[in-house]
């Protein structure tokens, strides 16, 4: 699996779990992880477009 595909999968999974989970701290950590995945995806997308 390519890194970009992995990041997309993890991003979607983290966002789904963050919405479904009741524990606030865990939800915030999942949202932070999703933001990290999104940021890395943007960087990789810019590199591949150049």
WOZI-V27012 format. One record per residue. RES is the residue in three letters. SS is DSSP state (2 for helix, 1 for strand, 0 for the rest). PHI is phi in radians with two decimals (none if undefined). PSI is psi as a letter, one per 20 degrees, with the letter a starting at -180 (999 if undefined). Layout:
res->RES ss->SS phi->PHI psi->PSI
res->RES ss->SS phi->PHI psi->PSI
//
This chain:
res->UNK ss->0 phi->none psi->p
res->UNK ss->0 phi->-1.22 psi->q
res->UNK ss->2 phi->-1.01 psi->h
res->UNK ss->2 phi->-1.11 psi->g
res->UNK ss->2 phi->-1.10 psi->g
res->UNK ss->2 phi->-1.06 psi->g
res->UNK ss->2 phi->-1.11 psi->g
res->UNK ss->2 phi->-1.08 psi->g
res->UNK ss->2 phi->-1.13 psi->g
res->UNK ss->2 phi->-1.14 psi->h
res->UNK ss->2 phi->-1.05 psi->g
res->UNK ss->2 phi->-1.09 psi->g
res->UNK ss->2 phi->-1.11 psi->g
res->UNK ss->2 phi->-1.11 psi->g
res->UNK ss->2 phi->-1.16 psi->g
res->UNK ss->2 phi->-1.09 psi->g
res->UNK ss->2 phi->-1.14 psi->h
res->UNK ss->2 phi->-1.06 psi->h
res->UNK ss->2 phi->-1.33 psi->h
res->UNK ss->2 phi->-1.58 psi->h
res->UNK ss->0 phi->-1.48 psi->q
res->UNK ss->0 phi->-1.60 psi->h
res->UNK ss->0 phi->-1.28 psi->o
res->UNK ss->2 phi->-1.09 psi->g
res->UNK ss->2 phi->-1.12 psi->g
res->UNK ss->2 phi->-1.14 psi->g
res->UNK ss->2 phi->-1.06 psi->g
res->UNK ss->2 phi->-1.13 psi->h
res->UNK ss->2 phi->-1.16 psi->h
res->UNK ss->2 phi->-1.14 psi->h
res->UNK ss->2 phi->-1.14 psi->h
res->UNK ss->2 phi->-1.14 psi->g
res->UNK ss->2 phi->-1.11 psi->g
res->UNK ss->2 phi->-1.07 psi->h
res->UNK ss->2 phi->-1.14 psi->h
res->UNK ss->2 phi->-1.13 psi->g
res->UNK ss->2 phi->-1.09 psi->g
res->UNK ss->2 phi->-1.07 psi->g
res->UNK ss->2 phi->-1.12 psi->g
res->UNK ss->2 phi->-1.16 psi->h
res->UNK ss->2 phi->-1.07 psi->g
res->UNK ss->2 phi->-1.09 psi->g
res->UNK ss->2 phi->-1.09 psi->g
res->UNK ss->2 phi->-1.14 psi->h
res->UNK ss->2 phi->-1.15 psi->h
res->UNK ss->2 phi->-1.17 psi->h
res->UNK ss->2 phi->-1.17 psi->g
res->UNK ss->2 phi->-1.30 psi->h
res->UNK ss->2 phi->-1.37 psi->h
res->UNK ss->0 phi->-1.39 psi->999
//
